[in-house]
């Protein structure tokens, strides 16, 4: 994929100032940049800490989550740099920050100050636990909220410790919530309902939302749902099963029709009328027996054999992939789930495609992740920062 800096996406003309660090803010501005917004990524002289997340000496995280952005280096401890930042703020539509609550105020950039500078500004304040509340001043890395949201307690096997996700799940979910919030605020502004506003976006609340109705279930029934490995407290059959070649499949029988079809496929049609398995509620109660029956069936076949039998009969089943499987899969290839883009270090670098897909206003590939401070002078001049301030900023970099 060749970059074209002249292409325009559905958010063309929207200017986003991102002064956040690490994952959640970068995930948010990535969504906006992929859809055409001009994302101005402000970095300290040492760079966004995401640049330091490296594999084999390369920051693939930075390359992936900072595409379609421009980098400017500002030392926000220096008045010249703060003056330049304020000048940029005046002409932006969105500002994203993730300092600990109260820090922005100490910097002289409290929301009321920002909205005085630019009444149309949408300010996204990302934090671990929100701008208010007893935990607002606690450090807020995603790991903490993955634990405190209740998510980790539901993940893993009942006889083992709770399991944290091996990737920045809370940050990713928060970034997606944030991009939805920004586009909603932009729509409200365009419609004339409001000018600028402040979005208080915690990592905790998006992560908690993943639990769905579990708070209601607990409050009204007293039930605390427990870890069930790859099974489910809600539906059965649902699990991963190992085939005789050592590979795994995932199967879900979330509706009565599909569950009955699965019993027929494995040669146990009589289970449809067995009181222990006749409906979903009874199957959940007896899910260990259901899993035993299915495990024995899958153990007779290779993964490909089992998938073919199940799919031909209309069951909902799929392979458990690792990343090697995914990148070689024909569906991933035909749909271009992964796309190779221009890269200075590798020539071509694979990464996930822009999502979602629009029929008439698709996302755009305009430029690769920037080098540190690559666009500093260009941005300062574009936002009419005085030449004296530009000289003072650039000479110290």
N, C-alpha and C positions, 0 to 999 in steps of 0.2 A: 504494500500500500504506500503510494507516494503522497506526501503531505502537500496540501494546497492552501497557503495562508489566505487566499482570497475567497474561499468558500464561506457561505453564510448558512448558519443553522437557525432554528426557530427562535433562539434567544439572541440572535444577532442584535448588536446595539446596546445590550445590557452589560454594564461594567461592574465587575465583582472585585472587591479588595479583600484578599485573604491574608490576615496576619496571624492565622492559627499555626499550630505545630503538630506534627505527627499525623494520626490517621483520620480521626473523625472529620476535622475541618477539610483536610485534603480530599477525603471521599466526597464531601458535600460539594466542594468547588469543582471536583472532577466531573460530577454529573452536569453542572451548569456549563462548564467549558466544553464538554462533549456535545452539548446541544447549541453551541454557538456563542455563549457569553464570552466576553473578554475578561479572563481571570488574571489579575495582577497579584502575583504571589510575593508578599513581602517576607524577606528572610533576614535574620541577623547576619553579621559578618562570618559567623561560624557555619551558617547554613541551617536549614530546617533539620532537626534531629532525624527525620525520616531518611535523609541521605546516608546516615550512618548504619542503617539496617542493610547489611551487605551479605551476599553469598559469593564465595570465590572472588572477593574483591570488588564486586559490582553491586550497586544499589538497584536491584530490579524493582524494589518497592517504589523508589523514587521515580524511576523511569515509567512505571505503570500508572501511578496515581498522580503524576504531575504533567502528563501529556496535556496539550491544549492550554497551557498556562505560560505566562511570562514572568520572569524572575527579576526582582529589584532588591538590592541589598540596602537596608536602612538600619542604622544603629539607633534604636529608639531611646537610648540614654543620652543622645546628643540633640541639642535644640535645633540645629540645622535640619537634621533628619526628621525631627518631629514637625517642624514647620512644613517640610515637603509632604509629609504624611497628611497633615491637615489640608493642604492644597489638593491632594489627590482625593481625599474624602469628599470635598465639596462637589466633585464631578462624578462620583460613583453612585450606582443604584443600590448596591449591596455591600455590606462589610461583614466579614466572618472573623470571630476571635474566639480563643479558648483559654484565656488566662483564668487563674483562680478568681472566683467572685471577689470584687473589690479592687482588683489590680488595675483594671481599666480606669476606674475612678482616680486611683493614685497617680496614674499617668496623665491626668487632666483630660481624659476622654470618656467621661461618664456619658450615658445615653442622652441626657438632656443637652450636653455640650455638642455631641455628635449631631443631634437633630437641629440644634441651632445653626451649626455649620452647613447642614444639608437637610432641610425639612422633608425631603423625599427619600431619605436613606432608610433602607431596611437593614437592621443590625441583628445579626445572629450571634447569640452568646452561648457558646458550648461549654458545658462544665460537667463534672462527674455526677453531681447530685442536684444541680439547679442553683439559681441565684439566691434562693431563700431556703430556710429550713435549718434544722440542727446540724445537718451534715454538709452544709454548703461550703464550709471552709476546709473540709477534708480533701486530701489529694484524690483525684478522680480518674485514675487509669481504668481502662475497660475491664481489666482483670477483677478489680474490686466490685464493679457493678454486675459482672457476670456471676459473681458469687452472691452478692447481696440481693440481687433481683429474684433469687429463687431458681435461676436457670441451672446452675451447677448441681444443686441438690436433686434435680430431676434427670441429670445426665450421668450415665454409667450404669453399673450393675449393683443390685441391692446389697451384695456382700463385699463390696469394695468402696473405696472413698469416692466422694463426688468428683466429677470430671469437668475441668475447665476446657473450653474450646481451644484448639491449638493454633488459632488465628484470631485476629482482632475483630471478633464478631460484633461486640457491642458498638465499637466505633463504626463498623461498616453499616449496621442497621441505623445508627444515629445519623450518619451522613446521608443515607437515603431519606429518612424522615425529614432531615433538614432541607434537602433539595426540594422536596414536596412543599414544605412550609414556605420556602422562598418563592417558588412559582405561584403559590396561593396568594402570598402577600403582594407580589407584583401584579397579579390579576385584580386584587382588591384596589390597589393603587390606580391601575389603569381604568377601572370602572368608576373611580372617583369617590369610593367609600371612605378612603383614608389616604393620607400622604405617606410619610414614613412611619415605621413602628419597630418595636424591639421584640425579637423572638427568643424566649428563654428555653433553650434546648439542652436538657440533661442527657447523659448517657443512660442513667438508671431507668427512666420512664419508657423509652423505646424498648429497652431490653426486657423490662417487666411486661410490656404488652405482648411479648412472644408467648407468655404463659396462657394467654387467652382467658377462659372463664375460671381459672383455678381459684382465684380469690372468692368468687361467688360460690363455687362448690364448697370451699372450706367454711365460709361464713354461714352458709345455709344447711350444710350437712355434717360439718366437722371432719370431713375427709381430707387428709393430707396425702396427696398422690405421691407415690414412692418411685424410686428408680427401678426401671425394668429392662435395663440393657437396651437392645434394639427392638424390644417389644413395645407394646402400647397398653396404657391403662384404659384406652377408649375403644379400640377396635381389635378384633381378632378374626382371622389370622393376620398377623403383621410382624415380620421379623426378617433377619438375614439367615440364610441357610447355606451350609457348605456342601458342595458337590464332590464327586469322587475324584476330581482332578485337583482338589484343594482350593478351588476358587469359589467365590460366594455370589449369591443372588439375593436381591431384596424383593419381598412379596408383600402385597397389601390386598386384603379382602374387605374393604371398608363398607361395601354394600352387601345386602343379603344375597342378591343375585350372583355377585362375583364370588362370595364365600361358597355358595352352593356349587358353582361351576368348579371351583378349586377342589372340593371334596370329590366331585365326579372324576376330575382329571387324575387324582391320586388313587382312584379305585375304591373310594369309601363313600359311595352315594347314600348308604344307610345312615351316615352321620347327620344327614339333613333332618331326619326325623328323631334323632337321639335327643332327649331332653337336655343333655349337657351341652349340645352344640347347635340346637335348633334356631337360635337367634343370637344377635351380637352380644347382648348382655350376658347370656349363659356362656358363650364362647370366651368372653373376657374373663369370667370367673374360672374357666377351665383352660386358659390359654396354654398352660404348660403341657397339657395333653395334646392340644392342637399342634403345638410346636414339635412335640415328639413324633407325631404322625407325619408331619411335613418333612422333618429332618430325615426320617428314615426313607421317605420317597426320594428326596433330592440326592441322598447318598448313593443312589443307584446309577446316577447319570453324570456325565460331564456337564460343565456349565452350559455349553452351547446346545447340548442335547436337551437339557431341562428347559432352557429358554424357548427352544423351538416347540416342544410339546405344549408348554404352558401358553405361549403366545398364539399358537395355532388354535387352541381351544378358547381363546378370549380371556385368559387370566391376566391380571395386572402384575407384571413381574419384570424385573430389570437386573442387569449385572451390577455388581459393586465394583466400580472403577477406581484405579489409582490414576495419577495424572498421566502416566504413560498410555494407559488405555484411552483416556479421554482425548488426548491430542491426536491419536491415530484413528479414532472412531469416524466412520463414514458420515454419520449425521452431523457431528461437530464440523467436519470438513466441508460438507455441502452447504450447511447453514452459515459457515464462516463464524462460528462461535469464537474461534481463536483466529486472529488475523496478524499477519506479519507487516510491521511498519518500519519505516526508515529509522535507522539508528546510527549515530556516529561511531559507536564502539563496535557494533556487531554487523553493520550493514543492514540486516533485517532482524527485527526482534519480535517474537510472538507475544501477544497479550490479548486479554479479552476484548471482544468487539464492543462497540457502543450499544448500550441498551437503554430503553426499548427501541423497537424499529418503527419509524413513522412512514406512512405510505407517501406523503407529499412533502414533509419537512424533516428529512433525516438528520441525524447527528453528523458532525463534520470532523475530518482529520486535518488540522491546520498546522500543528508543529509538535515535535517531540518534546519530552521533558527538558526544561531549560537548564543550562549550566548556571552555576551560582552567580547571580548578578548580571546575567547575560543581557538583560534589557534595561538596566538601571538608567543609563543616560537617555535612552529612547523614551522611557516612560516619564522621566522628569521633564523632559522638553515637551512632551505631548500634553502634560497637565500644566503647562505654563509656569513651572517653578523657575524662579529667577536664576540667571546665569551664575550669580555669586554663590547662591546656595548649592547649585549643581556642582560648581568647582570645589566647594568645601566638602561635599559628600564624596565625590569621585576621587579626590586626591588622597582620601584616607582609606581607600579600598585596595 
